[in-house]
Amino acid sequence: MLINRELYMNKIRPFIGNRKLKILTGIRRSGKSSILELIKKELKEKNTDTNQFLSLDFEDMRYAELCNGENLYKKLLTWNKETSDLVYFFLDEIQNVQNWESCIASILSERKCDIYITASSMSVFSPELDMLLKKDYHTFMIYPFSFQEFSQLYLASFPETSSKEIFTKYLFFGGIPYLEKYRFENELCTRSLRDLSIIIQLKDILSNSKVRDVRFLETIIRYLFANAGISFTATSLSKYFKENKRIVSAEKILQYLTYCEKSFLFYRIHRRDIGSMKQLTTGDKFYPADHGMREACLQANNIKSIHTALENIVFIELLRREYHVTSGTSPTKTIDFIAEKGKEKIYIQVNYLLTSSEALNREIRSFSGLKDHYPKYIVTLDEANLSTNGIRHKNIRDFLLMKEWM
């Protein structure tokens, strides 16, 4: 089922037809190809002839010979050459094409065309691309389904389900769109998400990096899943591995962390001092791009794991809405997320449940000492509204569905 992902279409729509390269990036299976279909759908609704569309998927063996920049250039140059209309090229997983940058730059200068490409690796953003296109292209980060999008999809199959029940499914499965084809059956979805983790390692990390120690890559990925949202340094991680009879340098750890980021499997969040608001240079945290993949790989299913999943969901929602996100720290307290966009700023604490007044007061104390009056949220699974003293408490479902947080 094709969900209308208006959050992304609102960003892409103004650039349709402007003859500059559009790059859709994000973790594999986040729905980038579906966004291409939505773009085609809008063009069709404007009476654009579908004969002006050429779609190529470079993970499809039928197009294997086009995974070469020279061959692809010849194909795009000669395809439908007789038309005087604007042609539209939709090129999926472009990172599989050697020397694609030169090909695309040439086609943009030689044909009356509008080009959309998708990529599951940050490796597409190369100095060569910037040089050839003078950084004159548009980039759109595509994330797995938000809770709102997941709800649309789930209700289409199970229309009588309550919002609370849907969130429980979202908490367990995450937002990878193609799980719909398994009708959200536990075993099939879990196996599929585990397989996706392996595919990302093989196709988006190993094939686009200089990884030599595959076993250590698997170890790092599992560590990041297990310790999502926990601050660490490469040096502390090196000591941890040493205690577990494995000698790994901090430099190698940093390198492999970067590989994981470039595949969009994980996102890094920097810390800042709560008092001075200066960014700290060590102790970053990492969150998976999709919490469902983490749940499938770890199968923890305990309160700590649920708490981490809730944090993960909120963090990715902040990125989805284009906030710059850091976490706050001091010797006595932490703030999970400090989110900024333009003149907006919000502070967010995430917890599982506020089981006592002490639990509520502990979260409130995290905001003490802040000298500004930007919104402060505590987000939990509680159904009751426990807002107090200007600090807003929200059930996570309500928080995720809010259009504005300011």
Disulfide bonds with the S-S distance in Angstrom:
none
